[in-house]
Amino acid sequence: PAQTPPSQPTIPVEEVATQATQVTNLIRGFATNLAPNAEVETIRKFVPQVGADIALEFKSTTNILSRQPALDTLQAQDEIWQSRHAQLTAWLNVLTVRATGLQTALTELKKLQETCTKTRAAEETAKAPAPILEQIDTTIAAIAAAREPHQTQRDEILNLQGKVAEQLAACNTILAQIAGLQQKAVGGIFTPQNPPMWSGELRTRAMAAFFERLPEVTAS
């Protein structure tokens, strides 16, 4: 059977004022640490253009690969797409860190809101003084107000993550195709009819040719 999640404890009435101050400090800390930063804004600004560029480059590279290009062309294409891959991977890491931080804040604020709501009901039942109930109400309202922008920002970050991940998938697809053609091209160079110079077969051929011509060399 599924386990029932543990209920949130209530705050003792004598600790309500102290807890309210701690919640205020926590909210302020989240707001400071999770404020929009330059890295995220840069990603948000350039993701649409990078997506459009990748779509065009994907089509162009696909056409190039369909013509079975030489190794130097494959190397050039590989460098282009590896650069794209590195940029998008860095962006995805930035967004993941930010999304994780926002989710942590939202989870903590939700727990605090549930605790305060349960405390409010318990203290009202216990006929707590009105100032205590008002302080709890103020704390609950502050938590709700803090959660909203974090929720909005988290949703925006997740949306950006999805776009970057889609672009990264395109890079992986092209890089895999390039790698396959590179292996095929190298394999074509070193066929049984044309082995690498360091192969035992080529050395055997060279020795056989030498001994075959040795009588001619000696006679001359």
C-alpha positions in Angstrom: 0.0 0.0 0.0 1.1 3.6 -0.7 2.5 5.3 2.3 0.7 8.5 3.5 3.1 11.4 3.4 3.9 12.8 6.9 1.8 15.8 7.9 3.5 19.1 8.4 4.0 19.9 12.1 2.5 23.1 13.6 4.5 26.0 15.0 4.3 26.4 18.8 2.5 29.6 19.6 5.5 31.0 21.4 7.7 30.5 18.3 5.3 32.2 15.8 7.0 35.5 15.9 10.5 34.0 15.5 9.4 31.7 12.7 7.8 34.7 10.9 11.1 36.5 10.9 13.0 33.5 9.7 10.5 33.0 6.8 10.9 36.7 5.9 14.7 36.2 5.7 14.4 33.0 3.7 12.1 34.7 1.2 14.6 37.6 0.9 17.4 35.2 0.4 15.6 33.3 -2.4 14.7 36.5 -4.1 18.4 37.6 -4.1 19.9 34.3 -5.1 17.3 33.5 -7.8 17.1 37.0 -9.4 17.4 36.9 -13.2 21.0 37.0 -14.2 23.0 37.9 -17.3 23.7 34.3 -18.4 20.0 33.3 -18.4 19.1 36.6 -20.2 21.7 36.0 -22.8 20.4 32.5 -23.5 16.8 33.8 -23.6 17.9 36.4 -26.1 19.9 34.2 -28.5 18.0 30.9 -28.4 15.6 31.8 -31.2 18.4 33.0 -33.5 20.6 30.0 -32.7 17.6 27.7 -33.4 17.0 29.3 -36.8 20.7 29.0 -37.6 20.9 25.4 -36.6 17.9 24.6 -38.8 19.6 26.1 -41.9 23.0 24.5 -41.1 21.3 21.2 -40.5 19.8 21.3 -44.0 23.1 22.5 -45.6 25.2 19.8 -43.8 22.7 17.1 -44.7 23.1 18.0 -48.4 26.9 18.0 -48.0 26.9 14.6 -46.4 24.6 13.1 -49.0 27.4 13.7 -51.6 29.9 11.5 -49.7 32.4 14.3 -49.1 36.2 13.9 -48.6 37.7 13.6 -45.1 38.8 17.2 -45.0 35.3 18.4 -45.6 34.0 16.0 -43.0 36.5 17.3 -40.5 35.5 20.9 -41.2 31.8 20.1 -40.7 32.7 18.2 -37.5 34.4 21.2 -36.1 31.4 23.5 -36.9 29.0 21.2 -35.1 31.3 20.4 -32.2 31.4 24.2 -31.5 27.6 24.3 -31.6 27.4 21.3 -29.3 29.8 22.9 -26.8 27.8 26.1 -26.7 24.4 24.4 -26.3 25.8 22.1 -23.6 27.0 25.0 -21.6 23.7 26.7 -21.9 21.8 23.6 -20.8 24.0 23.3 -17.7 23.3 27.0 -16.8 19.6 26.4 -17.2 19.6 23.2 -15.2 21.4 24.8 -12.3 18.8 27.6 -12.3 15.8 25.3 -12.6 17.1 23.2 -9.8 17.5 26.3 -7.5 14.0 27.5 -8.4 12.5 24.1 -7.7 14.3 23.9 -4.3 12.9 27.3 -3.4 9.4 26.4 -4.5 9.4 23.1 -2.5 10.7 24.8 0.6 8.1 27.6 0.4 5.3 25.1 -0.2 6.2 23.2 2.9 6.4 26.5 4.9 3.0 27.5 3.6 1.4 24.2 4.6 3.0 24.4 8.0 1.7 28.0 8.6 -1.8 27.2 7.3 -2.0 24.2 9.6 -0.7 26.4 12.5 -3.3 29.0 11.7 -6.1 26.6 12.0 -4.8 25.1 15.2 -4.2 28.5 16.9 -7.7 29.7 15.8 -9.2 26.6 17.4 -7.0 27.2 20.6 -8.3 30.8 20.8 -4.9 32.3 20.2 -4.6 36.1 20.5 -5.6 38.1 17.4 -2.1 39.5 16.9 -0.7 35.9 16.6 -3.4 35.0 14.0 -2.7 38.2 12.1 1.1 37.5 12.1 0.5 34.0 10.7 -1.9 35.4 8.0 0.8 37.9 7.0 3.4 35.2 6.8 1.1 33.0 4.6 0.4 35.9 2.3 4.2 36.7 2.0 5.0 33.1 1.1 2.2 33.0 -1.5 3.5 36.2 -3.0 7.1 34.9 -3.1 6.1 31.6 -4.8 4.4 33.2 -7.7 7.4 34.8 -9.4 9.6 31.8 -8.7 6.9 29.6 -10.3 6.7 31.8 -13.4 10.5 31.9 -13.7 10.8 28.2 -13.3 8.3 27.6 -16.1 10.2 29.9 -18.4 13.5 28.2 -17.6 12.0 24.8 -18.3 10.7 26.1 -21.6 14.1 27.4 -22.5 15.6 24.0 -21.5 13.3 22.3 -23.9 14.3 24.5 -26.8 18.1 24.1 -26.1 17.7 20.3 -25.6 16.0 20.1 -29.0 18.8 22.1 -30.7 21.4 19.9 -28.9 19.6 16.8 -30.3 20.0 18.1 -33.8 23.7 18.6 -33.1 24.0 15.0 -31.9 22.2 13.7 -34.9 24.5 15.5 -37.4 27.7 14.6 -35.4 26.7 10.9 -35.5 26.2 11.1 -39.2 29.6 12.8 -39.7 31.3 10.2 -37.5 29.8 7.4 -39.5 31.0 8.8 -42.8 34.4 9.5 -41.4 34.7 5.8 -40.3 33.5 4.8 -43.7 36.0 7.0 -45.5 38.9 5.8 -43.5 37.8 2.2 -44.1 37.7 2.9 -47.8 41.3 4.2 -47.7 42.6 1.1 -46.0 40.9 -1.7 -48.0 42.5 -5.1 -48.6 43.6 -3.8 -52.0 45.1 -0.7 -50.4 46.2 -1.5 -46.8 48.0 1.0 -44.6 51.8 1.2 -44.9 52.3 -0.3 -41.5 50.3 -3.4 -42.2 51.9 -6.8 -42.3 50.3 -7.6 -45.6 51.9 -4.6 -47.3 55.3 -5.6 -45.9 54.9 -9.1 -47.2 54.0 -7.8 -50.7 57.1 -5.5 -50.7 59.4 -8.4 -49.7 57.9 -10.6 -52.4 58.4 -8.0 -55.0 62.0 -7.4 -53.9 63.0 -11.1 -54.1 61.2 -11.4 -57.4 63.3 -8.6 -58.9 66.5 -9.6 -57.1 67.9 -11.8 -60.0 67.4 -8.8 -62.4 69.2 -6.5 -60.1 72.1 -8.9 -59.7 72.4 -9.6 -63.4 72.6 -5.9 -64.1 
